[in-house]
Amino acid sequence: MHHSGTGDFTSQVFFGWDPLITATVILVISYVFIVSEKINRAIVALLGASLLVLLGVLNQELMVQGIDFNTIFLLTGMMVIVAITKDTGVFQFVAIMSAKLVRANPRLLLISLAVITAFFSALLDNVTTVLLVVPITLLLTEQLKLKAYPFLFTQIFASNIGGMATLVGDPPNILIGSAIGFSFMDFVYNVGLASLIIFVITTVIFDFIWGRKLQTSLRARAHLMRYNPYEAIEDLELLVKSLAVIGFVLFGFVWGHGQGWEPGTVAMAGAALLLLLKCYRFSPEEQSHKVHAAFQEVEWETIFFFIGLFVIVYGVEHTGLLEILAQKMLDFTGDDLFLAGMFILWSAAIISAIIDNIPFVATMIPLVQATAPAFGGDDMIEPLWWCLSLGACLGGNGSLIGASANLMVASFAQRAGQRMVFLEFMKLAFPLMIFTTIIATIYAWLMFFR
Amino acid sequence: MPCKYAMITNVISLKPDMEAGEALDVLHDNKIRCAPVLDQDGNLLGMFSLENVLKHLLPVSARMEDGLRRLDFVVGAAPGIAKRLRKLSLLRLEDIMDTKIVVLHPDTQTWEGIRLLVRYGSPLPVVEEGSRKLCGLMTEQSALNEMSKSPEELEAREIEDIKKGAS
């Protein structure tokens, strides 16, 4: 792990409090506030992190060590690249083009938009993907006089399942990949196939539930067919530059892993390169304006949430709590790797359906790492990481609050006057999530444990 | 120079239970593009404008927060847009009017009023602080009229005010 070597700092907490208990209390209270959503999660995480240092569980040097800058750079770099790329209008272009390709047939449109969502989710952050796909979906469904609900439901699933396929697709994967050093292709080889299978199966189910029954008028379809997708492209030159940089970044993820390039460096280099390509011809003042605008699109709330969370988890790790918890898990599963894998897969799925999967995965990583000696070393526990990834990503589908992308879709639906009801969503989504987790169980058994 | 001197007071107003179609006729007949919607006691509830109606004609995905920023790929008018306009004109004003509006108070300084006017567009309603009772509208024209008054006129008005205050 990147922050191994905890130094020789010994926690000396104020008032003589026990560091382990102090850190645990801070972790639990932070969790409660993050889950209850009464206070913004970034504020909670930063306050919790600050308390750990101010009370003396960690010192500042250790705090900085605890932050996984690979993840932070990867997230920030990708956000800058997406911020610039989305201004080119390419996402609208793809959505409209696909709508025209299926001749505005609503049943096929449901499927094609799901494919697009899954594809973009695999390459981009899920929240970003739905932020780009949902508005255009709302436009297309309004034009076809269709309820948006089936489309939005399908897209929530597509984004979480598609995001599972790659290192950069979903925050849990970023966290796992960064901590363990898995490459982009490691994810594609190990969970990419599961993502594809589950995506196809759920799409067939959605087609059965909604797709085959969708009806619209020929007149509405004819109108949609007159849309001109090429008009959606706002800046062709920038589009070419953006695609070139995204190609470079993907190449860097795949090829660079063997050269010791960390994904965070690759994403940051890509962001800097794209900023250069976008700005170099402008005056210093305009350049500053453009760079400023691009950085402003970075979701700093998410970034600072991650920073705070890393510190809290590191503090807890430092005091040894996670080793105790890992031992508890081992008491439960014994030395049966498959049982441990299933325990992780299913607890990740259920817990991620109820709470944000990011803090859960961040806590699970050192915990799973602590089990390595019992199973015979780091290489032996590799399947456990894939189980964690499968569970955390699929679990996000279980409820409207299971993943940030779900919340984003729900908030768009509300703005469009088509509110998604929490329980109505869960009535279908939770059983489906269980079903997909069963598929993942079978997949994991066949792939890793047989 | 507070805003109460820079507003028009003979304001044409609308009622919240009016239909949008009816209200559009009022706007048309009076050659205005915007009017305040008031409750029985003359308190401001919102503003209804031609822009309001146009905004509601747009697809919801284009008018919501973080929605589509452009629609230039949509070729031709949407089918049934005339029908939609007819449907819209049956809506009651309270369901369609703009309720997030910037307001001025009678003793807001005129400079601040003009700053807000330039920023948020004309006209801006002037309401009593607290009750939101409408006193008038500050428009570009009424603001300019106030600005073009000579120092003598302003001085005369000031003396008038002091006299009123003394009596």
Interface residues (C-beta under 8 A of the other chain):
Chain A: G89 Q92 I96 L131 P135 I136 L138 L139 E142 Q143 R219 A220 H223 R226 Y227 N228 P229 Y230 E231 A232 E234 F412 R415 A416 G417
Chain B: P59 V60 S61 A62 M64 E65 D66 G67 L68 R70 L71 D72 F73 V74 V75 G76 A78 P79
